[in-house]
Amino acid sequence: MPFSFAPARLGLARLGLALATAVALALPAAADDARLRTLGTADETRGWEAVGRLNFGESGFCTAALVTSDVVITAAHCLFDKESGERIPAEEIEFQAGLRFGRAEAYRGVRRIVIHPGYDFSEANRLGRVSVDLALLELDRPIRNGHVRPFRTQLRVRTGQTVQVVSYARERADAPSREEACTILTRDHEILVLSCSVDFGASGAPVFATFEDEVRLVSVISAKAEWEGRQVALAAVMEEELDVLIGEFARTPAAATVGKRIVVDPVETAARD
């Protein structure tokens, strides 16, 4: 069922945002990185194993998270070579679920990449791309490990709500780090502005909020910016856009989609086998 919302928008200019750099998430880490806690033990990573590092050959990495046993969500800009602007081939990408100090819960290749149809990597307005900076990657095999549990999604969030981010990034690439409590500072119908601390590699990192004692994925990190004199993180508002992305995923031919069901309703979007 498609979402339906009032057409009024606050507009990006009214948020007062300015991208902090020409390349998203390429600035040095902010001083408030002390809020980040490394998930360095099995106990600390319990429940977060479905967050993993998305490796692109020798060229770098992003963060991604499972939303079904064989589909991960990440930021669309991760799937492009920043020098050439070309799409990175699926065969050069590997998802390492729950990677921690050289060992992952599962290693999977990628067989299919589906990018939000509204996303254009070549668009000059990088801030305008944030709202559709979303992609789904189908893995070459499902992850059936019992304690690697895909995250359900909850798409409606509000200004002032507490969220958390689990990510890999520069100088903390070997294990996930968790920022347990940051805030949605403001939002419009396109972009969430978060107080969360992010750095290069955190692109695609899942943003979580708790609903009725269940942690659910509400967006993914897209970029770093300045807002009212402070460094902030930006993420897409997924209330409508995840529905669009799932529709694109369903329309893209692949043998693995036979028998797969992706359920969408007006309250939440949950992707399940």
N, C-alpha and C positions, 0 to 999 in steps of 0.2 A: 504494500500500500504506500503510495507516495506521501511525503510530508506536505503539509499546507501551513504556511505562515503568512502573516501580514507583510506587505511589500516594503514597508518603511525601513530605511536603513540610517544608521548614524553617520556613515561615511568615514573613510579612512582618515581624511584630513582632520576631522573633529576629534579623533583619538590622539592627535599630536604626535604621531610616530615618525621616527626617522631611522632607517636601517643604519646600524653602527659601522658597517664595512661593506665593501663591494662583494665580498664572498661571505655568505651566511655562516655564522658561527666560527669565524676565523680570528676573532680577537682573543687576547690573553684571557685566562679565567679571571672572573671577578673576585674581589677580596672576600666576598661572602661564601666562597667555596668551602669554608669551614663547616657549613651546614650539610655538606655531602658526607655520607658515611659509606665506606667501602663494605660491600657484602662479601667478605673474605672467607667465610666458613659455610659448611653445609647448612647449619642451623640458620645463619643469617640470610641465606639465599632461598630458604624454603618458602614456597609460594610465588617466587619470582623467576622460577626456572624457564618460563615461557618467554622471558625477555632474552634477547641474544644479540650477538654482534654479527653484522652483515658485512662480509669481507668482499672487496672488489679486486681480486688478484693481488698485485703488488701496489695498487694505486691508493689504497686507503680503506676506510670502513665507515659505516653508520650504525645506528641501533635500530632494531625492529622487534616486533612482538607477535606471537601467535594469536590469531583470532579463530582459527579452526586447527585441526590436527595437521593440515598441510597448506595453510595459507598464513602469511605474515603481512602485517601492515607497516609501512615506513613512509618517509617523506619522498615525494616524487623526484626532487632535485638530486637525491642521492644516486639516481639511476642514469645520470648524464655525466660524461667527461667534461669537466669545467673548462678545459683548454679547447677541445674540438667542438663541444656542444653535441657530440654524437651520443646515442644511447649505448650504455654498457651492455654487451651481450649477456644473456642469461647464463651461458655456460661459464662465465668468468666470475659468477657470484656464488658465495657459500654462506649459509646461515648456520651459526654455531649457537645452539640454544643453551642458555645458562653458562656460558663460557666463564671459567674461573681459574686463573693462573695455569693456563695451558691445557685444561681439560674441560670439555663441554659435555652436557647431558646427551646431545645428539648433534650430528653433522649432516647437513642436507644441502644438495645442490638446488638450483632453481630451474624450473622447466618453462615458466611463463611469467611475463611481467605485464601487469595491467595498470596503466597510469590514468588518473582522472582525466576525462576527455576535455576539460576546460584548462588543463595545465599546458603552458607553453614555455619551455626552458629559455627560449630566445627572447622572450618579452623583456623589454627594457625596464619596465616598471616592476622591480623585484618585490616591492612591497605588495603590489597587486597580485602576485603569484601565490602569496602565503595562503590565501583562502582555499586554494585548490591543490596545495602541495601535498598530495596524498597518492599512494600507490599500494596495490596488493600484489604479492608475489606468491605464485603457487610453487610449492616445493616438489622435488622429484619423487619424494616418498613421504607418507604421513609419519608424524612422530607419535608413536604409541606408548612411549614411556609413561607409566601411570602417574608419576608426580610432576610431569611437565604438562600442566593444564592450561589450555587456551583461555584467554580473557574474554569475558562478555563485555559489551559496550553499553554505555549510557550517554546519550548525546546532549541532553539539556542540562546546562550548567549556568550558574549565575555569578555576577560580580560579587566579590567577597568570599566566594567559596574556597575552602582549603583543598588543595590538590597535592600530588606528589609525583616525582619523576624518577624513573630508574633508567640509567644510561651508561654507555661506555663513551670515553672521550679522551682527548689528548692528555697524556701524562697519567691517565687512569684507564688505559686500554685493556689491561689484563683481567680485570674483574669489574662487575657492575657496581655502580655507586647509586645510592638512594638519597634523594632529598625528601624527607618525610613530610615536611609542612611548608609549602609555599602557597601563594594566593593568586586568584584571578583578580588582578587589579582593576581591569576594565575590559569591556568587550563591545563589539557591535554585532551585526549579523554575519560578519565574515571572519573576524580575527579575535582570538583570545590574547590578552596581554597579561603575562605571568611574571611574578616576582622570582621565579625559579632561576637557579644558576646553571648556565649551560656553556659549553665550549665546543670546539671542533670535534666532530665524531658523535655528538649528541643529537645531530639531525636524525629524525625518525624515532627518537626515543618516546616511548609511551607516556602519556600524561594520565594519571589515575585519580579517581575520586571514590570515596566510600559511600555506598548507598545500602542502607539496611544491613550493615555489617559485611557487605561484599564489596571488594575492591573491583572497580570496573574501569575500562579504558574509555577516556573521554576525548582524546585527541592525540596527535603526535607533534613533537617539536619541529619547527620549520626554520627559525632564524633567531638571531640576536639583534636587538635594537635599543634605541634610547627613547625613554618616555619620561617627561618631566624631570630631566636631569639624571635619571638613573638607568642602569643597564637592566633590560628585561628580556624575557624570552617570548617568542610569538608562536602561536599554533592556530590551526584552522578551526573555525566553528564547524562541527561536523553534522549539525542538525539536519541539513539537507544534503550536504556534499557526500557523505558516506553512502547515502541512498543512491546517488548518481553513480558513484564508483562501483557499488555492488551491481548495479544494472549493467555497467560496462563490462564487468567481470563475467556476468551471465551471458552477455552477447558474444564474447570472444570465444571462438571455437577452441576446444581442447577436449581430448578424450576423457581426461580426468574429471570433467564436470558432469559426466553422466551419473545420475543418481544423487548428485550433491544438491542440498537445499540450503539457501541462504534466506533467512527469515527477517522481514522488516515490518515493524509496526510503528504507530505514531509516537510511542513512548520511548522505545529504544530500538537499536538495531543490533541483533545478535547473529553472528555467523556461526553456523554449526554444521557438522557432518550429518 
